[in-house]
Amino acid sequence: MAFIKNKDFIILSNNSTRPPEDLTRILNEKGLYLDMDKILTPLTMLPDILKAKNINSCFVIGSPMLKDYVKRFVDVKDGIKVDAVIIGQDKNLDFNKIKTAISAVFLNKAKIIPINHSKIVKDSDGLYFQGSGALSYMIAYATNYKEELPNLGKPSKEFLLKALNGKDFKDSIIISDDFHTDLIGAKELGLKTVFITAGKYTYEDLRKSDFTPDFVVNSLEELEGLLLSLGI
């Protein structure tokens, strides 16, 4: 998933399990040599959100790496007496975590802060589980939470503005395998959209939706050809 303008690009990830420096290291180890400023994730946005909402403590649903990252900025606690519940991807999600999160919001008026608004996530076995957004909205519904849930990642306008760094939306392209989370909101902001079927969703999934991207490709080879035909 990336923005491309001429030869400028940035990789946008809604990853909620690792800080940006870890993702950069992993990509470098795999032979994709990038500086950290070429990768933007919702965790880059998190410190400003915590400060703006005056959050000093939180309960975290997420990976150990997410918890360690959050500890750089606020206290992370296991109980319900917290200012916020931060929700990321958690493959060890259980009843007690959900109960603590719901109780913190319902009894202690904790804020709900999703790392992203992803609906579903495709696992390594090809099956799917709930995304951070789906879990966050479930907790909001259960607690009659009235505040708008912030979106730290794609396709929030703030996230995309930071990614473009002053460039115009209409002169840029976003490429993604997730039209729900990435492309629909991006197109509403004026970006050209490319849906690639070799990922989370298929062309049949797209056909069943009400969304029409500007371009559809089925492989990285087709994507390369499309970009060349567009003069990129």
C-alpha positions in Angstrom: 0.0 0.0 0.0 1.7 3.2 -1.1 1.3 6.7 -2.4 3.2 7.4 -5.7 3.7 10.8 -7.3 6.2 10.6 -10.1 8.9 8.7 -8.3 8.0 9.7 -4.8 6.3 7.1 -2.7 5.6 6.2 0.9 4.5 2.8 2.3 1.3 3.2 4.4 0.6 0.5 6.9 -2.2 0.2 9.4 -0.1 -2.2 11.3 -0.9 -2.0 15.0 1.5 -4.7 16.3 4.9 -3.1 15.9 6.4 0.4 16.0 7.6 1.9 12.7 11.3 1.3 13.4 10.6 -2.5 13.8 8.8 -2.6 10.4 11.6 -0.7 8.8 14.1 -3.2 10.2 12.1 -6.2 9.0 11.7 -4.8 5.5 15.5 -4.1 5.3 16.2 -7.7 6.5 14.0 -8.9 3.6 16.0 -6.8 1.1 13.7 -3.9 0.7 16.0 -1.1 1.8 14.1 1.9 3.1 14.6 4.7 5.4 12.1 5.0 8.3 10.7 8.2 6.8 9.4 6.1 3.9 7.0 4.2 6.2 4.0 5.7 8.0 1.9 3.8 10.5 -0.9 4.8 12.9 1.6 4.5 15.8 3.3 7.6 14.4 0.1 9.4 15.1 -0.6 8.0 18.6 1.5 10.3 20.8 -0.3 13.4 19.5 -3.7 11.8 20.1 -2.8 10.8 23.7 -1.6 14.4 24.3 -4.6 16.0 22.8 -7.0 13.9 24.8 -5.0 14.4 28.0 -4.4 10.6 28.4 -2.0 9.7 31.2 -2.9 6.0 31.7 -4.4 3.3 29.6 -5.4 -0.4 29.2 -4.0 -1.9 26.0 -5.5 -4.7 23.9 -2.7 -5.6 21.6 0.7 -7.2 21.1 3.6 -6.9 23.6 5.4 -4.7 21.2 2.4 -2.3 21.1 2.3 -2.2 24.9 6.0 -1.4 25.1 5.6 1.4 22.5 2.6 2.9 24.5 4.7 2.8 27.7 7.0 5.4 26.1 4.3 8.0 26.5 1.8 6.9 29.2 1.3 4.4 32.0 0.0 1.0 30.9 -2.2 -0.7 33.5 -4.1 -4.0 33.7 -7.2 -2.6 35.6 -10.2 -0.5 34.7 -8.9 2.7 36.4 -7.5 4.2 33.3 -8.0 7.2 31.1 -8.3 5.3 27.8 -8.5 1.8 26.2 -6.1 1.5 23.3 -7.1 -1.2 20.8 -4.8 -2.9 18.4 -4.5 -6.4 16.8 -4.4 -9.1 19.5 -4.2 -12.7 18.6 -4.4 -13.6 22.3 -7.7 -11.7 22.8 -9.8 -13.4 25.5 -12.8 -12.8 27.7 -11.0 -11.1 30.5 -9.4 -8.5 28.1 -12.8 -7.7 26.6 -14.4 -7.5 30.1 -11.7 -5.1 31.3 -12.0 -2.9 28.3 -15.7 -2.7 28.5 -15.6 -2.0 32.2 -13.0 0.7 31.9 -15.2 2.5 29.4 -18.6 1.8 31.0 -17.6 2.3 34.7 -14.6 4.7 34.5 -15.5 6.7 31.4 -12.3 5.7 29.6 -11.8 6.9 26.1 -11.7 4.4 23.2 -8.7 4.8 20.9 -8.5 2.3 18.1 -5.1 2.1 16.4 -7.0 1.8 13.1 -10.5 1.2 11.8 -9.8 -2.1 10.1 -12.9 -4.4 9.9 -11.2 -7.7 9.4 -7.6 -9.1 9.1 -6.5 -12.0 7.0 -4.5 -14.5 9.0 -1.6 -16.6 7.7 -3.9 -19.6 7.2 -6.1 -17.7 4.9 -8.9 -17.3 7.4 -10.1 -14.0 8.9 -10.5 -12.4 12.3 -11.8 -9.1 13.7 -9.8 -5.9 13.1 -9.1 -3.2 15.6 -11.9 -1.1 14.3 -14.5 -3.9 14.5 -13.5 -4.6 18.1 -13.5 -0.9 19.0 -17.0 -0.4 17.6 -18.3 -3.4 19.4 -17.0 -2.0 22.7 -18.5 1.4 21.9 -21.9 -0.2 21.1 -21.8 -2.3 24.3 -21.1 0.7 26.5 -23.3 3.2 24.7 -20.2 5.3 24.0 -21.1 8.6 22.3 -17.8 10.0 21.3 -16.4 9.7 17.7 -13.7 7.0 17.5 -10.5 8.5 16.2 -8.9 6.9 13.2 -5.1 7.0 13.5 -4.5 5.3 10.2 -5.9 4.9 6.7 -8.0 6.5 5.3 -8.3 9.4 7.8 -7.6 12.8 6.3 -5.0 13.6 9.0 -3.1 10.4 8.2 -3.1 10.9 4.5 -2.1 14.6 4.8 0.9 13.5 6.9 1.8 10.9 4.3 1.6 13.4 1.4 3.6 16.0 3.3 2.1 19.0 1.4 1.5 17.3 -2.0 -2.0 17.6 -3.5 -4.4 14.7 -3.2 -5.4 14.9 -6.8 -1.8 14.4 -8.0 -1.3 11.2 -6.1 -2.3 7.5 -6.3 -3.1 5.1 -3.5 -2.6 1.3 -4.1 -4.2 -1.2 -1.8 -5.8 -4.7 -1.5 -8.4 -3.2 1.0 -11.1 -1.0 -0.6 -13.1 -0.8 2.7 -10.3 0.5 4.9 -8.1 2.3 2.4 -9.6 3.1 -1.0 -13.1 4.3 -0.3 -12.0 7.1 2.0 -9.0 8.0 -0.1 -11.2 8.4 -3.2 -13.6 10.7 -1.3 -10.6 12.9 -0.6 -9.7 13.1 -4.3 -7.0 10.5 -4.7 -6.7 8.2 -7.6 -7.3 4.6 -6.4 -5.8 1.3 -7.5 -7.3 -1.9 -6.1 -5.1 -5.0 -6.3 -6.9 -8.3 -6.0 -3.8 -10.3 -4.9 -4.5 -9.8 -1.2 -7.3 -9.4 1.4 -10.2 -9.0 -1.0 -11.0 -10.5 -4.4 -12.6 -8.9 -7.5 -15.8 -10.7 -6.5 -15.8 -8.9 -3.1 -15.3 -5.6 -5.0 -18.2 -6.4 -7.4 -20.5 -7.0 -4.4 -19.7 -3.6 -3.0 -20.9 -0.1 -4.1 -17.3 1.1 -4.7 -15.6 1.6 -8.0 -11.9 2.2 -7.9 -10.2 4.1 -10.7 -8.1 1.0 -11.6 -8.1 -2.7 -10.8 -5.0 -4.9 -11.2 -4.5 -8.6 -10.4 -0.8 -8.8 -9.7 2.3 -6.7 -9.1 3.2 -7.2 -12.8 -0.1 -5.7 -13.9 0.5 -2.9 -11.4 3.9 -2.1 -12.8 2.4 -2.0 -16.3 -0.3 0.4 -15.1 2.1 2.8 -13.5 4.2 2.8 -16.6 1.2 3.5 -18.8 0.3 6.4 -16.5 3.9 7.8 -16.8 4.9 7.0 -13.3 
